[in-house]
């Protein structure tokens, strides 16, 4: 006579039954609910997940040294979620200020920023607004920060011909 038992498992555990007479261990994997690729169980809900470091970041790691990659990562975390702007960072900041903001030596800042600009990691944007207010700011490549998914659809088109698009 058999019986049923409900058990709770952690994400890295699997249910099994043991035959006491023979010592045979039979896993019950076929009874475990499988999730489609790209989904997982979080707090009782099935949610979709996405990679934060995609092929574009792997390419960036190949094209840059450790210090340049570190700066790119810091810039990615600063990008505004709506338009990817990196305000208040811009060309008008001194090397000392940029070095402090990005955690690198002030003597290396220009070289690193210029390389990231040439690679298409960042873009430089200038706008003359009403009343002759001139604004300059940097924007981060949405193909690196949001896999190309950001609210401002025009932003993607600015970076469509970069290495990372």
C-alpha positions, -999 to +999 in steps of 0.1 A: +000+000+000+015+033-010+009+068+002+012+104-011+033+131+005+037+168-005+072+182-002+088+215-009+121+217-028+147+244-032+156+255-067+187+232-067+169+201-053+150+172-070+126+148-055+135+111-054+121+078-039+142+050-024+132+013-026+142+001+009+143-036-002+167-030-032+183+003-024+173+016-058+169+055-060+144+068-085+143+105-092+109+121-098+121+147-123+092+140-147+068+152-120+085+185-115+070+213-135+094+225-163+095+262-172+100+275-207+135+289-213+138+325-201+113+320-173+117+312-136+097+310-104+099+341-081+077+344-050+052+320-064+050+338-098+064+328-132+085+357-144+105+363-175+142+373-170+167+387-193+205+388-193+221+420-183+254+412-200+246+402-235+268+397-266+273+434-269+290+435-235+311+405-244+322+424-275+329+455-254+351+434-231+372+423-262+375+459-275+386+475-243+410+470-214+399+465-178+399+502-169+379+512-200+354+484-194+351+496-158+343+532-169+317+519-194+300+499-167+299+529-144+284+550-172+258+522-178+247+524-142+243+562-144+222+562-176+187+577-172+161+550-179+140+573-201+165+587-225+199+572-215+214+606-208+244+607-185+237+642-170+255+660-155+285+644-174+295+664-204+325+678-223+326+709-201+336+690-170+373+691-160+394+660-162+397+661-124+359+661-120+354+633-145+382+613-129+365+616-095+331+607-109+343+577-128+370+564-104+400+568-127+431+589-128+424+624-143+453+619-167+436+589-183+401+603-185+403+620-219+418+589-235+392+566-221+362+588-229+375+594-265+378+556-270+343+549-256+330+577-279+348+562-310+334+527-302+299+541-299+295+533-262+286+569-256+273+597-278+277+634-274+245+655-279+242+693-282+210+712-283+202+749-285+169+753-267+145+782-267+160+815-254+195+803-267+202+779-239+229+757-251+229+722-235+256+696-241+253+661-226+264+626-231+241+596-238+248+560-233+243+534-260+209+517-254+221+485-270+244+481-241+223+494-213+188+481-222+195+456-251+181+483-274+149+486-253+144+521-240+114+544-239+128+570-263+127+552-296+148+578-314+177+571-291+182+536-306+184+552-341+214+573-330+234+542-322+221+519-350+254+518-368+277+512-338+295+479-330+269+470-304+236+474-324 
